[in-house]
Structure formats: structure tokens, C-alpha cells
Amino acid sequence: MKTPSIEAPTHLDFETYLSSYTGYTRIDRALYLAEHCRQFQIRARQWALQEIKTTTTNIKLYESTLNDLNKLLLNQGQQPLDPDQAWISQAQLENKATEDKLEADIKTFKNNLSKDNIRLTYFRMGDQSCKAGEFSNALKHYMRARDYCTDPANVLDMCFKVIKANIFQHNFSHVTTHIARIESTPNIQLSDLVRSKVECCRALVALAMREQYHAAATALLNVSFELNHQFSDVLSANDIAIYGGLCALASFDRHELRTKLMTNSAFKSYLELEPQIRDMIEAFYTSKYAQCLSLLKNYRDDLCLDLYLGSHADRLIELIEEKAMIQYCRPYATVDMHRMASAFQLDVDKLQKDVIALIRKNKIGVRIDSHQKILLAKQTDQRRQALDRSLATGAEFEKSTKALMLRYQILKNRIALNDK
């Protein structure tokens, strides 16, 4: 166990937050809160223990969670909890009995050559393995079902089961493989609901890959509002608004914000579920940068407590701050740093340090007059740019001409391969 980095959330309500999820995602999020928030160290683990007992037969997860909880209780001088031996025994019996029954069923159905029953039984075996926390075994069962998928809908079922089992293990490279399998399944017309689930999974893969915020935002802005809370074992409708909104702010240019987000009626419906994200976006788009950044920092601790966004929260805030400063300076040849500092509610020295950092990263083309506290836009060499464009056009023309001449010589000398 590591020391929690957040003392208490700013706005997050424990019960309301977790009620938006189902399945293992609900447990994972509770344990993430316990790991990262001091206020929820004990409460979230107690809640997770009860949820594990109610919805799973995962004995290993129960024992590890109980062990962590008891360490905390002892550190605080409280009485540790005894393991629920009755539940453990019952879970062991249920796992064994269900496994034996399904093994017997699969043998019977294989003897009868009943493809549909074989597939469904493999699915049940995978589901039971997930319930017991044996995700590697679950994946084996789901993959065995693939050979007995008789139509595209069966393939979709199999792929989503594999995707979810990999998400529960945070194994996102395999999620990508099965997204591609869904999209390449022949003779199937994907519904808006299925496409939206695929886009949610694609967004999680993008978040797992460092700094792929543009891809994550693009995926989530393609999610139909029809999905809403129908994918709660992976993401809630609120997550779609939060992840999509913040990733868009961090990575979209102004044109993309207008065309992909501000006019996107489906995503605006999601934003109504998270008014603070909607207000951040509106403030940023209308150049009210101080208001946007104030809202963002006010929700920083809550963002850090999110299972998938937590590790990105500070980086997203940094990127949005940088973008705001760049956009503020872009229209002007000179910028009064006093007025800019007032617009961002910063002191001038702090603003100057931030601008210097942007210059060093080659993200902004300005010079600083530190005596008069003015930013001067660097004048681009128009003549040099025109020459570079001319040279590039000439090189492209030469390349296409050589390709055309080569094709002519091939046809003239009849050395092209015959289709026969």
C-alpha cells in the first residue's frame, strides 16, 4: 500500500459516484479511491469487501482487500476484521460445482455437435472464471468459443467479452486487437450502440498510451447518446463527458473545438451530466481563460481520483493552461504582460516564468522584453517561407514526372506483368 496523495475530494460523493458503475469496474474504482484518497482509505475498502462478497466469488481479491484493510485498522488502533470463512467456503464450493457442471455440459454438447450450445457454454465458463477472478482462464474460454460462432452477432459477443476481460486486467494492447476484429467482421452492420461501445474502448486504449489525448477525445465525441448508461461495467455516461471534454480541451485546436464539439448535439447531451466540464469548455472557447483554469484546478483532486484519468490529470491541466496562453498571444504582435497576467489571474513574474517555459518547448514564438514587460511576436521570414514552398513544390513535381516517365517506358517496352 502506498500513501494516498489526496486528502479528500472536493466534490465527489462516494455513494453517488460508485452507483454509476456495475461489475468489476465498480470494485476497481472503489479500491482506486481507497489507494489514492486518505478520507476513503477505510470506507472504500469496507465497501469493496461487501461488493466482492455480493457480486463475485473472487477469494483472492477478498483476501488481499481484507489484508490491506486490517493493516490500516491496526495502524489506527482499531480491531481488525476476521475473514468471513462461511463466505469463503461457499465461494469455493460454488466455483468448483459450477466448473464441474460446465465441463460436463461441454462434453455432452461436443458429442452432440451442437455449435450454439458449445459456444454458449464456453461463454458461461468464461463468465464464471471472471466471477472467480480467473481472468486468464476466462480469456481461454472466450477464445475457444470463437470456433463455434455461427454468425457475426456471435463474433461481436465474443469480442466484447474478451475486451472486457482485458480491460479488467488493464491489458489494453489486446483490447486494440479485438476492436479491429469487430470492425473487420464481414457481413455485419454495426448499430450506433455497438459503435459507441467500440469508441469507448478505443478511448481507454488511447488513454493507456501516454499523451494520446486527441485520439481519446475523437473517439468519445463519436459516442451516441443512445449509449448513455448502457456500458456501466466499463464507463459511465459521466465519464464520457469528463474524459472527452478534458481531452478535447487539451488537444483540439480552435477549429476542431467548434466543428467537433460545440456543434455536437450528442456530446452536448453528455456535458449536461457534468455542468462543470461544460462550463470549462464554454469559458475556454469564449476566451475566459481565468474562469476555465479556476474551474479546472478546483476539480483537480476529483480528477486525480479517477481510475483511468487520475494519472493524466496534472498533465491535462498543464496542456490546457499552455493552450490558453498560446491562444491568448496568437492574434497580437505585442502583448502587455500586465494585462495578460490580469486575464489569467497571475502575478507578472509567474506569467513570465510560464512563457519562458513555453518558449523553451518551442510552443510559442515570442520574445520577452522583461524591462517593459511586453511580449513581442517573432516576425516570420515571408520570403524564406515562399522559397521553401517553391522548392517543395518543385521536388514533388520532379518526383511525379519521373514516375510518369517510368510508367511510359514500361508500357512502351511491354514489360508490364500480364494479369493472366
Beta strands, then each sheet from edge to edge (+ up, - down):
strand 1: 334-336
strand 2: 366-369
strand 3: 374-377
sheet 1: 1+ 3- 2+
end
